[in-house]
Amino acid sequence: MAQEAIDRVQGDILAGVYEKVSGEASVGKYEVAIVPDSSDSRRYNIVYLSGSANSDDWVAGELKGTLRLTGDPSRYLVSWYNANKTEGGIYANLTQQGYIDFEFGPETIERYVRTYPTSLPRVKSDAPKTAVVPEEQNEHETELVSGSGFMISSDGYVVTNAHVVNNASAIRVMLAETNGKTMYRAKAVQVDKSNDLAVLVITDSAFTPRPVPPFVMRRSLAQTGEKVFTMGYPMVNYMGEDVKVTDGIVSSTSGYGGDVTAYQISAPIQQGCSGSPLFDKDGNVVGVINALISAGVVENVGYAVKSSYLLNLLDMFPTRTWEDNSGKLKGMSLPFQVHALQPYIALIFVLRP
């Protein structure tokens, strides 16, 4: 029954059957299943399967605990039920190798390894288009990729690159909150592959609307030499999950190979920046980061899709009115603008089959 529930959410990075490989002694294999809670999109249920040292303590199918998402995609709050059915609060950490560690104390950690499904996600930062290097991949493996994006409305619409969400089986959007970071479920609602743009919407019931973003998509063309800056989440495995800011100028009003749909910019770009907004000095969006030339070929050459092409995509929502909050950041210092914009910059996780 647990396996059926797991199969229904194929591709979920946490759901599965886990076997204890370290910690307190058990009789044979101590196994639990972790399955999404059908009534709460931010919670998983831990179901006991087998292996308790005292067979009277637990019956297969009983609820052993719950896990709740935190701002860190690999760390969970856990309500763990003891043998006497009392509840204790602990933490759990999910590693990239398919292990989950339950922290019962500073020196008391029980490790579980996922035994079903057997294919495990690989986590990497998404490579911008011109930097993609094909990799060997088992046809049964899944891949967890991170990219960037930005909210364009108070009710959870998010822009990123089409190549970030290409072939996605699951999408999560992480946003900064006043008390940390929160991850939300999302889906793609409009994709423009030719211009490498995508619009997502947060579908998570836990999401609550926030103030109107303090920027608009600029309609006029940026000029060569104009100052710009970008905010995103490059290479989160190495650089962490704090937003990164880089600045530069518009080096050219055409992109790679003379592409008229893009700007060439001097602001440093790394893997994981795909989908980041490109802002002008007034804090309004002039483009969407989507490509770079790999280091070693040339330095500090990146590309951004012009905002006019994003506006064309947004016109595909005929009944939708996008809030206009332009001018709010005009004349403000860069640190002030970054502080105001940070809650709207998204870290995006995509699971691909």
N, C-alpha and C positions, 0 to 999 in steps of 0.2 A: 504493500500500500504506500509506504514511504517512497519507494522507487517510482511509483506511478506519479506521485506528486512532484518529484524531482524532474521526471521526464517532461511534465507539462510546462516547466520553466527552463527548458533546455537552453544553455548558454548563460544562466545566472552564475556570477562569479563566486557565490558562496554556497548555494544549494548543493547538497550531496550527502553521501554516506561517509562517515568518518570513523576510523579505528584508533583507539588510544595506543600510543607507542611509548609513552613515559608517564610516570606518576604513580598513584596508588595501585596496589596489586588488584587483579581481577581474575575471574574464572574464565579462561579461554579469551576469545576476542571480545573486548568491550567496545561496542559500537553504538553510535547515535546517528540520527539523520537530522540534517538541518534543512528546513523547508520554509518558503515564504509564508507569512501569515496572510490568509485570504481577506481579512478584514482591516489590515493595517499595512500599508505599502512600505513602512519604514521598519517593520519588525519581522524577525524570523523565529520560528519555533524549533526548539531542540527536542527531538523525540527519542526516547530510550528504545534500543533494539535488543541488545543482549550483553552478557558478560558480567553482571553484577556479582560481587563476591558473596552476597547474601540474596538468594533467589526470591526471598519474601519481600525484599525492599522495593523491587520494581517489576512491572509487567510490561512486556513488549507493547509499544504504542502509547505508553504514558508520557506526559509532558515532563521533560527533565529540566527545561528552562526556556528562556527567550533571549534573543539578541536584538539590540536596537542600534540603528545606524547613528554614527557621530559625524562630525565634520571631516574626520580622517577616514578615507575609504577603506583602510585596512584595520581600523580599530573599532570595537563594538562595546557597548554597555550590555552586561549580561545579568539577568536574574536567574540564579542557579538554585535548583531545589535539592536539598540534602536528603539523606535516607529517611529522616523523620518528617520529610515534606516541608520543613522550614525553608524560608527563602533567604538567600544571601546575594549581595551585590558585588560583582567582580568585573574585570575587563577581559576581553579576548582580542588577540591580534591575528590577522590572516596574513600569511606570507605568500610570496609569489610562487613558491614551490608547492603549494597545495597543502600546507600545514596550517593548523589553527592552534594557538597556544592560549589556554585558559589560565589567568593569573589569580590564584587563590591567596597569594601573599608574596612578599618580596623575594622569597626563596622557594616558593611552592608553585610550580608551573606544570600543568598537565598538557602534553602535546598530543594532538590528533592529526592523522594523515587522511586525506580524502582518498577513498578507495573506489567510489563510484560518483559520477562518471569518471572514466580514467583519463580523458583528455583534459589538460589543464591550460588556463590562459597564460600567455606570455605578455608582460607589461612593457611597453615602450612608448616613447614620445613619438607622435606622428611626424613623419618627415614631410616638409613642404614639397611641392610637386617636382621641382627640378633637382631635388636632392634624393629622390627615392632610389634605393638600391635593392633590387629583387633579392629575396632570401629563400632558402630551402625551407619548406614547411610541410609537415605531415598533413595529409588530407583530413585527418580526424582531429587536429589540434584546433584550439581556439586562441585568439590573440586579443589582448587588452591594450588599447591604444589611448593616449591622452592627447588632447589638443586644447585650443583656447576658443573663446567666443565672447559675446557681450549682449546684455539685455537691451532690447529696444522699446520695451513697453513695461508698464507697471504690473501687468498681469502675466508675465512669464514668457514672452516671446524672446527668443535668443537667436543671434546670427552667428554662423561659423562657416567653414569651407565645406563644399560638397565632398571633397576627398577625405575630410575628417570622418564623416558619418557614412561613407560609402560602404555598402554591404553590412551595415550594423544590425546585429540581432538584439542589442540592448544599448540604451544611451542613458548616461547619468550626467547631471549638471551640478557642479559644486559652486556655491556662492558664499561670499563672506557675509557674516551676520554680526550684530553687535556683540554677541557672546561666543564668537568662533566661526566655524564654517559648517555648512549644511549641504548634504547631497540630496538631489531630487531626481526622480524618474522623469524622462522626457522622451519626445518622439519627433521625428522630422515631419513637417507639414508642407514644405515647399522646397524643392531642390532645383537648382539651375546648374547642371553639370558643365555646360559650355563656358560659363563664367565662374565656375568653381565657388558657388555660393549656396548656402542652405539656411532655411529658417526652421528652428525648432520651437516647440512649445512645451513648457513644464506641465506634466500631467499629474504630478504628485499631489495627493489630497492634503499633505502637510504644508504645502507652499501657501504663503499668504502674500497678497499684493504689497508692493513697496512704493515709495514715491516715484513720480514720473522721472525717468532718466534725465540728467541735466544737460542733454545735448540733442542735436538733430543730425540727420544725414545731410551733409552739405551738397547743394545742387551745382554750385559753380566749380569750375576746374581749378585744382591747385596749380600754382605756378612753379616753374623750375627755380630752385633756390629757397623756396618757402620752408620755414621751420615746421617740423612735425615730430610727434612722439607716439609711441605705442606701448600698450600694457598687455601682458599675457603671462602664460605659465610654461616657460620652456623647460624641457628635460627635468621633469619633477622628480624622477628617481635620484638625480644627482644634485639638483639645485633647490629642492624643497618646494613646498606648496604655498609660498608667499608670492604675491604678484610681482613681476619684474617690469621695470620701466626702462626703455631706451629711447634716445632721441637722435635726431639728425635732420637732414633736409631732403626735399624732393630733388633727386639728382637728374631726373628726366621725366617728362610727361608721357613717355612710352615705356613699355616693359621689355621683357626678354624677346630678343629678335624683332624689336620694333612694334610689339603688341600694343595697339592703341587703347585696349581696355584696361591697362594697368599703368601704375607709376613704378619707376625705379627709385629706391630710397637708400640713404646711407645709414640709417639706424640699424645697429646689429640685430640679426635675426638668428634664432636657433631652432632646432627641432622642438616641436611642441607649441611654437608660436602660431601655427596655422590657425586662422580664424580670429586672430587678435585684431582689435580696431586700430586704425591709424587716425590720430587726432591732429587737427591744426592747432595753432597757438591759442585759439579761443576755446578749445576743448570740444569742437564739433568733429564728427566723423567724416573724413575725406576718402577713406578706403578700408579694405579688409586684407590683412596680410595673408598671402597664400603661397609664396615661393621664395627661394633663395638660390644662389649659386654656391656650391659646396666650397668650404674652406680649403685652401690649397690651390684653387683655381684663381679666384680673386677674393679680396677681403671686403666686408661690409657692403655687399650688394644684395638687396632684398627687393621684393616686389609686392605690390598691393593692388587688388582689384579696385577700380574707381567707384566711389560711392554712387555715381549716377546709375551704375548697373545694379546696385543693391536697391535703389529706389524703384527701378523698373520691376524688380522681383517683388517688392512690397506692393506694387500696384496690382499684383495677382490676387490680392485680398480685397475684392471690390466693396465689401460691406464693412471693412475695417478702417477706422480713423486712427492714425498714429499721433500720439500726443506730441505737441511742439513745445519744447522748453529751451529753445535756442537763446543764446546771449547770457545765460546764467553764469558761465565761467569766463566770460570775456574780460580781459584785463587782469585776471587773477594770476598769482604766481603758479609756477609748475607744481610745487608741493601741495598747494591748496587744491589745484585741479585734480591731481592724483588722488588725494584724500576723498574728494567728492565723487570721483569716478569708480573707485575701487569696488564698492558694493555691486556694481553692474558688470564687472569683468568675470567671466565664467571659466572655470576649469572643467573640461569635458572629458569624460571617460566613455569609450566606445568598445563594446565587445563584438568581435568579428568571428564568424565560423571559420 
